[in-house]
Amino acid sequence: MRRTILAIILGCASFASAQTFLELSPLSGQSQSNGFAVSPDGSRYGGTSNSSNIWPVWWNSSGTPSQLTSSSGQGYVYAMTNSAFSGFLYSSSLEQAQLWSASSSSPTDLGTLPDSDRDIAHGMSHSGSVIVGWARETGNTRLRGWVWTSGGGIVDLETAGSDLQASRSAYGISGNGLVIVGFASTDSGSRFCSWTEILGQWEVSVASNVPNFSSRALDANYDGSVIVGWLTPSGGGSRALRYAGGTFTEIISSIPSRATAVDDSGDIVVGYYEPTTTSGNHAFIWTPDGNVIDLNDVAVVPSGYTLREATGISADGSTIVGNVHTGTHTRGFVLKPFVAVSPFSIVTTVGEEFEGDETSVSSSDNERYSAFNDNTSLECEIEVEGQFTVSTANQLRFTVELSVARAGLAYLHQLYKFSTSSWVNGVGATAPLVDTTATTTRVSDALGFFDSNHKVKARIQFSPINDEDPSLDGWLHSIDFVEWRKLG
C-alpha cells in the first residue's frame, strides 16, 4: 500500500468489515471499462464497457458485467437506483436518454425536448421516480436542463431572472427527489444552481455568493441540504466545492480538483484532483473534519494501479465507484475503504448490568445492552473494547447509539488514549429518551488510540443532571450500537 498524505479517517474490532477493492471487468472481447454510478445500497454499479464500441453495462456485487442493450445500441450509464439505471444511447446523429431495468435489456426511451438532438440522463432519485439531465439544441451548443417523472414525462427546467441566459443543465438530484442541481448561465458566467419543486413547479435558485467566475453543481445529499461540484477561479483550472447552510467551502483550494458525489448524510464527498502537472488525476475522499485523503494512500490495490477518479458513492458512504488506470488500461473500480469493528467486550464498570452482551451492540436493531445506575453515586459507566488487525489510521471515528429510561440525565463518551494512558473526552450532552447517535473523530493523533495489539477502548458515562434522592428506584441506561471505523 502506498502513502502520500493529503488527509484522514478511522477504525474497528471483533465483528469486523474489511476494506474491499473490486476491479470492474469489461465485457468479453473488450479491454476497458468505466465506473460512473453506484446503487444507493452499494450492491450494484453502472458505467461502460468499451474498446472500439462503447456499451452501457451494470455490474453485480462480484464485478460481473451485464450488457444493457442489444449489439446495435451504444451508450452510457450515469445514474442508478438499486434496480434500475439511466443514461443514454447514441447513434451518429442522435443521443437519447434511457431508463433500464436490471431484469430487462429493453430500455425505456425517456423522450426528448423539442428541437434537441442530444438528451443525456445524468441523475436519479433513490426511488427512480425522478430523473434529470440536459439536452443540446439542434444546430447550436445551447443546453437545456430537464426533469423526467414517471407520471409527467420529460419537462424543460426553466431559468428565471432577467440576467439569465438560456443555457442550463441538470447534473444531479437529491436522494428524495426534491432538489435538482446543475448550472445556469448568467451575464457573469455559468453559475452553481439548484431547482426545488414548489406547488408542482420547479423553481430555480442561482448561487450569487460563489466567489469565482464559473461554477457547476454535480450532486446533492439525500435532502438536498448539501451540494457538491466545482468552481473555476479567475486564473483558470477548477476547485472542488461543497455547499451547506448557505456557505461554500473549497475542498481543495490550491490545485485543480472537482467534487463529483456526496453521500446521503452530506458528510462524505468524493472526487478527483491533480497532485502535479505530470502525474494525472488522483481520486480523493473528504470528511467534515476538513480532511482530504488521496484514495491511493489508503486503498490496497495491485502494483502499478492508480485510482484516477471517484465518480460515485453509496447512500451510506461506505462504497465508492470510479476509474483506475492499471498501467495499460482504464477500468472501473469499486472501493469499500472503511474498516469497521464492533466491540469484543462490553462491561458495566459503575452500576449493575441488566441485560445484553457485545452481540447486542453490533448493529442498530433495538437489541440493547442495558445497565442500572449505582445506588450510591446514581451514576452508570459502561466500557467497550474492540480490536483491529492493524494499527494504521489517518483518522479514527467512534460511534455510539444510546438512550436512557428517564429524563434528567447526562452522558459523556470518552476514548482511551494508550499513548498517554489517559481518557480523552468525546461527545457529552443531555441523555436522550430515544436512541440517538453520537460520534467522535480523532485525526492527527488517531494512532495514539491503538495499543500494541491494535485494540481500541471507550467508555460511556451517565449521571443525573440535578441531585436526586438516592432512595429513588434505579433506571436503565441502554446502548444499541457501538462501532469504531478507520480509513487507512
C-alpha positions in Angstrom: 0.0 0.0 0.0 1.4 3.4 -1.0 1.3 6.5 1.2 1.3 10.2 0.1 -0.8 12.2 2.6 -3.4 14.7 1.8 -5.8 13.9 4.6 -7.6 11.5 7.1 -10.4 8.9 8.7 -10.9 5.7 11.2 -11.2 2.1 12.5 -13.0 -1.1 14.3 -12.9 -4.7 16.0 -14.4 -8.3 16.6 -17.5 -8.0 14.3 -15.4 -6.5 11.6 -15.7 -5.3 8.0 -12.6 -5.4 5.8 -11.5 -3.0 3.1 -12.6 -4.2 -0.3 -11.2 -3.3 -3.8 -13.0 -4.7 -6.8 -12.0 -4.2 -10.5 -15.0 -3.9 -12.8 -14.3 -6.3 -15.7 -15.2 -5.3 -19.3 -17.5 -7.4 -21.4 -15.9 -10.4 -23.2 -13.7 -9.3 -26.0 -13.3 -5.7 -24.7 -10.4 -4.2 -22.9 -11.6 -1.2 -20.9 -14.4 -0.3 -18.6 -15.6 2.9 -16.8 -17.4 3.1 -13.5 -19.8 6.1 -13.2 -22.6 5.1 -10.8 -23.3 3.0 -7.7 -26.7 1.9 -6.3 -27.8 3.5 -3.1 -27.3 0.3 -1.2 -23.8 -0.2 -2.7 -24.5 -3.6 -4.2 -24.6 -2.7 -8.0 -22.6 -0.5 -10.3 -23.1 1.2 -13.6 -20.9 2.5 -16.4 -19.5 1.4 -19.7 -17.5 -1.4 -21.3 -15.6 -0.4 -24.4 -12.9 -0.9 -27.0 -14.0 0.1 -30.5 -17.6 0.3 -29.3 -19.0 1.7 -26.0 -21.7 -0.4 -24.3 -23.8 0.6 -21.3 -23.4 -2.0 -18.6 -24.1 -2.8 -15.0 -22.1 -5.0 -12.6 -23.3 -7.1 -9.7 -21.5 -7.2 -6.3 -18.9 -9.7 -7.7 -18.0 -7.4 -10.6 -19.6 -9.4 -13.3 -20.8 -7.2 -16.2 -24.2 -7.3 -17.9 -24.8 -5.5 -21.2 -27.9 -3.3 -21.1 -28.5 -3.2 -24.9 -28.5 -5.3 -28.0 -25.4 -5.1 -30.2 -26.8 -2.1 -32.0 -27.1 0.2 -29.0 -24.0 2.1 -27.8 -24.3 4.3 -24.8 -23.5 5.1 -21.1 -25.0 4.5 -17.7 -24.6 7.6 -15.5 -27.0 7.1 -12.6 -28.9 4.2 -10.9 -31.2 3.0 -8.2 -31.0 -0.4 -6.5 -32.7 -2.0 -9.5 -32.7 0.5 -12.4 -30.2 2.5 -14.5 -30.3 5.7 -16.5 -28.0 7.2 -19.1 -28.3 7.5 -22.9 -28.0 5.6 -26.2 -26.4 7.2 -29.2 -26.0 7.0 -32.9 -24.1 9.1 -35.4 -26.8 11.8 -35.4 -28.8 11.4 -32.1 -28.4 10.8 -28.4 -31.4 9.8 -26.4 -32.0 9.5 -22.6 -32.9 6.0 -21.5 -34.1 4.1 -18.4 -33.2 0.4 -18.0 -34.3 -2.3 -15.5 -31.8 -4.8 -14.2 -34.2 -7.6 -15.2 -34.5 -6.5 -18.8 -32.2 -5.4 -21.6 -35.0 -3.4 -23.3 -34.7 0.3 -22.4 -37.4 2.8 -22.0 -36.9 6.0 -24.0 -37.4 9.0 -21.7 -38.4 11.3 -24.6 -36.7 14.4 -25.9 -37.1 18.1 -25.5 -38.3 19.9 -28.7 -35.6 20.9 -31.1 -32.9 18.8 -29.4 -30.5 16.2 -30.8 -28.8 15.2 -27.7 -30.6 14.2 -24.5 -28.5 12.9 -21.6 -29.8 11.4 -18.3 -27.4 12.3 -15.6 -29.1 11.8 -12.2 -31.8 9.7 -10.4 -33.6 9.9 -7.1 -33.2 6.8 -4.9 -36.7 5.5 -5.9 -36.1 6.1 -9.6 -39.3 8.2 -9.9 -37.4 11.3 -10.8 -34.6 11.5 -13.4 -32.7 14.6 -14.5 -30.4 15.6 -17.3 -29.8 18.0 -20.1 -30.4 18.4 -23.8 -28.5 20.2 -26.6 -30.5 22.2 -29.1 -30.2 21.1 -32.7 -27.8 23.3 -34.6 -26.2 25.1 -31.7 -24.5 24.5 -28.3 -27.2 25.9 -26.1 -28.1 23.4 -23.3 -31.4 23.0 -21.6 -31.8 21.1 -18.3 -34.8 18.8 -17.9 -36.6 16.6 -15.4 -38.5 13.4 -16.1 -41.1 11.9 -13.8 -43.0 8.6 -14.2 -46.3 10.5 -14.3 -45.3 13.7 -16.2 -42.7 12.6 -18.7 -39.8 15.0 -19.7 -40.1 18.7 -18.8 -37.9 21.7 -19.6 -36.3 23.2 -16.4 -36.8 26.9 -17.0 -34.5 29.5 -15.5 -35.7 32.8 -14.1 -34.4 36.4 -13.8 -33.5 39.0 -16.3 -29.8 38.3 -16.2 -30.1 34.6 -17.0 -29.2 33.3 -20.5 -30.9 30.2 -22.0 -28.2 27.7 -21.2 -28.8 25.5 -18.1 -28.1 21.9 -17.3 -29.1 19.4 -14.6 -26.4 17.0 -13.4 -27.7 15.5 -10.2 -30.7 15.2 -7.8 -31.1 14.7 -4.1 -32.0 11.1 -2.9 -35.5 12.2 -2.0 -36.1 13.6 -5.5 -36.9 17.1 -4.3 -33.8 19.1 -5.2 -32.2 19.2 -8.6 -28.6 20.6 -9.0 -26.6 21.8 -12.0 -25.7 25.2 -13.5 -27.4 28.1 -15.2 -25.7 30.7 -17.5 -25.8 34.3 -16.4 -24.3 37.5 -17.6 -21.3 36.8 -15.3 -20.8 33.2 -16.4 -22.2 29.7 -15.7 -23.3 29.5 -12.0 -23.9 26.8 -9.5 -27.7 26.4 -9.1 -30.5 24.2 -7.8 -34.2 23.7 -8.6 -36.8 23.0 -5.9 -40.3 21.8 -6.6 -42.8 24.3 -5.3 -46.5 23.7 -5.9 -45.8 21.5 -8.9 -43.3 23.9 -10.5 -39.5 23.6 -10.4 -38.2 27.0 -9.2 -34.5 27.8 -9.8 -32.1 29.3 -7.3 -28.8 30.6 -8.7 -25.9 31.0 -6.3 -24.7 34.6 -6.2 -22.1 34.1 -3.5 -19.8 31.6 -5.2 -16.5 33.6 -5.2 -15.3 33.0 -8.7 -16.4 33.3 -12.3 -17.8 29.9 -13.2 -19.2 27.0 -11.1 -21.3 23.9 -11.5 -23.2 21.6 -9.1 -22.9 17.9 -9.7 -24.6 16.1 -6.9 -26.7 16.5 -3.7 -27.2 14.5 -0.5 -30.5 12.9 0.4 -32.5 16.0 1.3 -30.6 18.5 -0.9 -29.1 20.4 2.1 -25.5 19.7 0.9 -24.5 20.2 -2.7 -21.1 19.4 -4.3 -19.4 20.4 -7.5 -16.6 22.7 -8.7 -15.8 26.3 -9.4 -13.3 28.0 -11.8 -11.1 30.7 -10.3 -10.1 33.7 -12.3 -6.7 32.1 -13.0 -8.3 29.0 -14.6 -8.4 25.4 -13.6 -11.2 24.1 -11.2 -11.6 23.7 -7.5 -13.7 21.1 -5.7 -16.6 22.8 -3.9 -19.1 21.9 -1.1 -22.2 24.0 -0.3 -24.1 23.6 3.0 -26.1 26.1 5.1 -25.6 28.9 2.7 -21.8 28.6 2.9 -19.4 27.4 0.1 -16.2 25.6 1.1 -13.4 24.9 -1.3 -12.5 21.3 -0.5 -9.1 21.7 -2.3 -8.2 25.3 -2.8 -4.7 25.2 -4.2 -4.7 22.7 -7.1 -7.1 21.6 -9.9 -9.9 19.4 -8.4 -13.6 18.5 -8.7 -16.1 17.1 -6.3 -18.3 14.6 -8.1 -20.5 12.9 -5.5 -21.8 13.1 -1.9 -23.4 10.5 0.4 -26.9 10.9 1.9 -25.7 12.5 5.1 -23.6 15.1 3.3 -20.6 14.2 5.4 -18.5 12.3 2.8 -17.6 13.8 -0.5 -15.6 12.1 -3.3 -14.0 13.4 -6.5 -10.6 13.8 -8.1 -7.7 16.2 -8.1 -4.4 16.8 -9.9 -1.5 16.5 -7.4 1.1 17.6 -10.0 1.0 18.7 -13.6 2.5 15.5 -14.8 1.1 12.6 -12.7 -2.5 12.8 -13.8 -5.7 12.8 -11.7 -6.0 11.1 -8.3 -9.2 10.1 -6.6 -9.9 11.6 -3.2 -12.3 11.4 -0.3 -13.3 14.3 2.0 -14.8 14.2 5.5 -16.4 17.0 7.6 -13.2 17.3 9.6 -11.9 19.2 6.6 -9.5 16.4 5.6 -8.9 15.4 2.0 -7.4 11.9 1.5 -5.9 10.6 -1.7 -7.5 7.2 -2.1 -4.3 5.9 -3.4 -2.8 6.4 0.1 -5.4 4.1 1.8 -6.5 1.6 -0.9 -4.8 -1.8 -1.2 -4.6 -2.3 -4.9 -2.4 -4.3 -7.3 1.0 -2.9 -8.0 1.0 -0.3 -10.8 -2.6 0.7 -10.3 -3.6 4.3 -9.8 -7.1 5.4 -8.7 -7.8 8.3 -11.1 -11.3 9.4 -10.3 -14.0 8.7 -7.7 -17.3 9.3 -9.6 -20.0 8.0 -7.2 -20.7 7.0 -3.6 -23.4 4.8 -2.0 -26.1 6.3 0.3 -24.3 5.4 3.5 -20.9 6.5 2.2 -19.3 3.1 2.5 -18.9 2.2 -1.2 -17.1 4.3 -3.8 -17.1 3.7 -7.5 -14.7 5.3 -10.0 -11.9 4.6 -12.5 -8.5 3.2 -12.1 -5.5 3.0 -14.5 -3.9 -0.4 -14.4 -0.7 0.7 -16.2 -2.1 -0.5 -19.6 -5.9 0.1 -19.5 -8.6 2.1 -17.7 -11.0 0.0 -15.7 -13.9 0.9 -13.4 -13.4 0.1 -9.7 -15.3 -0.3 -6.5 -13.7 0.5 -3.2 -15.1 0.0 0.3 -12.3 1.9 2.1 -13.5 1.9 5.6 -12.6 -0.8 8.1 -15.1 -1.1 10.9 -15.2 -3.1 14.1 -17.7 -3.7 16.9 -16.8 -4.5 20.5 -15.5 -7.9 21.5 -16.2 -6.9 25.1 -18.8 -4.7 26.9 -19.0 -4.5 30.7 -20.6 -2.3 33.3 -17.9 -0.7 35.5 -20.2 1.5 37.6 -23.7 0.3 38.3 -25.3 -3.1 37.7 -25.6 -4.9 34.4 -29.2 -5.7 33.4 -29.2 -7.5 30.0 -27.3 -7.9 26.8 -23.7 -8.6 25.7 -21.3 -7.5 22.9 -23.5 -9.0 20.2 -26.3 -6.7 21.3 -24.4 -3.6 20.1 -23.0 -4.9 16.8 -25.9 -3.4 14.9 -28.6 -0.8 15.3 -31.6 -3.1 15.8 -33.2 -2.3 19.1 -31.5 -5.2 20.8 -29.6 -3.4 23.5 -27.1 -3.7 26.2 -28.6 -2.2 29.4 -27.4 -1.4 32.9 -28.8 0.2 36.1 -27.2 3.1 37.9 -25.2 2.7 41.1 -27.4 3.1 44.1 -25.0 5.4 45.9 -23.5 7.6 43.2 -26.5 7.3 40.9 -24.0 7.1 38.1 -23.6 4.4 35.5 -20.5 3.6 33.4 -20.2 1.1 30.5 -16.8 0.2 29.0 -16.3 -1.3 25.5 -13.2 -2.7 23.7 -12.6 -3.5 20.1 -9.7 -4.8 18.0 -8.4 -4.2 14.5 -6.0 -6.3 12.6 -3.5 -3.4 12.1 -3.0 -0.1 13.9 -2.8 2.2 10.8 -5.3 5.0 10.6 -5.3 8.5 9.2 -8.5 9.1 11.2 -10.4 7.2 13.9 -14.1 7.6 14.4 -16.1 6.2 17.4 -19.9 6.0 17.1 -22.3 5.0 19.9 -26.1 4.9 19.8 -27.7 5.3 23.2 -30.8 6.1 25.3 -32.0 6.3 28.9 -35.3 5.4 30.6 -35.9 8.7 32.3 -35.3 12.4 31.8 -32.8 14.5 33.7 -29.6 12.5 32.9 -26.4 13.5 31.1 -24.0 11.3 29.2 -20.3 11.6 28.1 -18.4 9.2 26.0 -14.6 9.0 26.2 -11.8 7.3 24.2 -8.8 5.8 25.8 -5.5 7.1 24.5 -3.0 4.4 25.0 0.0 6.6 24.1 -0.7 8.8 27.1 -2.5 6.3 29.3 -5.5 8.8 29.7 -9.1 9.1 28.8 -10.0 11.8 26.2 -13.4 13.4 26.2 -15.6 12.9 23.2 -19.3 14.0 23.0 -21.3 14.9 26.0 -25.0 16.1 26.2 -28.3 15.6 27.8 -29.1 11.9 27.6 -31.9 11.2 25.1 -35.0 9.1 25.8 -34.9 7.5 22.3 -31.9 6.0 20.6 -29.6 8.8 19.4 -26.2 8.6 17.8 -23.1 10.4 19.0 -19.8 10.4 17.1 -16.2 11.5 17.9 -13.4 11.6 15.4 -9.7 11.8 16.0 -7.4 12.9 13.3 -3.8 14.0 13.9 -3.4 11.8 17.0 -5.5 8.8 15.8 -2.7 6.3 16.1 -2.4 7.1 19.9 -5.8 5.4 20.5 -4.5 1.9 19.5 -2.5 -0.3 21.8 0.4 -2.6 20.6 -2.2 -5.3 19.8 -4.4 -3.0 17.7 -7.0 -2.7 20.5 -9.2 0.3 21.0 -11.3 1.2 24.1 -14.0 3.6 25.0 -16.5 4.2 27.9 -19.9 5.9 28.2 -20.7 7.6 31.5 -24.2 8.6 32.7 -25.1 10.8 35.6 -28.0 12.9 36.9 -28.0 16.5 35.9 -29.6 17.5 39.2 -29.2 16.0 42.7 -31.7 13.1 43.1 -32.9 11.3 46.2 -30.9 8.0 46.3 -33.9 6.2 47.5 -35.5 6.6 44.1 -35.8 3.4 42.0 -32.9 2.6 39.6 -33.2 3.4 36.0 -31.8 1.8 32.8 -29.1 3.2 30.6 -29.0 1.4 27.2 -26.5 1.1 24.3 -27.9 -0.1 21.0 -24.9 0.2 18.7 -21.1 0.7 19.0 -18.5 1.0 16.2 -15.0 2.2 15.6 -14.2 3.0 12.0 -10.9 3.8 10.3 -9.6 4.8 6.9 -6.0 3.9 6.2 
